[in-house]
Amino acid sequence: MALITERRMLGAMLKRIDNTGKSWLASRWLPPILWLAIVGSFFLLLRYGNLIGETAVVVCAALVGNLGCLVLNRRDSARAWPFIAPHINRQSVLNRLAELDR
């Protein structure tokens, strides 16, 4: 792993450990809102698909599906973080960041 990538990941992990607030991604309203957005976008794609072409409809549908999966993946991560954070050695992360800064 590149040192820059490691520094960035450890810095992000340290921020997540220090942040005790609840993420908006952990909201219980996110899945229904996301579901409505995906269904609405598919209705729009089916309605106006003849104007943009079949290939564009397939590409847009794939992008919408992947975006929905990404958001739900981030939501699951945000929900799991409060249970994972206490088991991470904060001092070890700080020591490694100090090593990388030298």
Secondary structure as UniProt FT lines:
FT   HELIX           3..18
FT   HELIX           24..26
FT   TURN            28..29
FT   HELIX           30..52
FT   HELIX           54..84
FT   HELIX           85..87
FT   HELIX           90..101
//
